[in-house]
Amino acid sequence: MALKEDFEKLLESLKTERDEIKLKLHLGSMEARDEFEGVEKNWNAFTQKAADITDDTVETSEEYIEKAKVVGEELKATYDRIRARLSK
């Protein structure tokens, strides 16, 4: 299922990006830190959905995966904004 593989790639990419940002936040601005803390709720919801999707014993629909991908793309956009602030 290509959709599931695409989702798993997105998940790994987001994990890496999130970890890199967490390291840079120690040196970053308060605004970036606040935005990151605010997006953590979305990250927690996303990782729960990811656990369901990647668990072969849990049946997930394509619609569920698509919705999770949308949340993942929103997380990516937020992480990109935070990374840009930290790069200044």
Beta strands, then each sheet from edge to edge (+ up, - down):
end
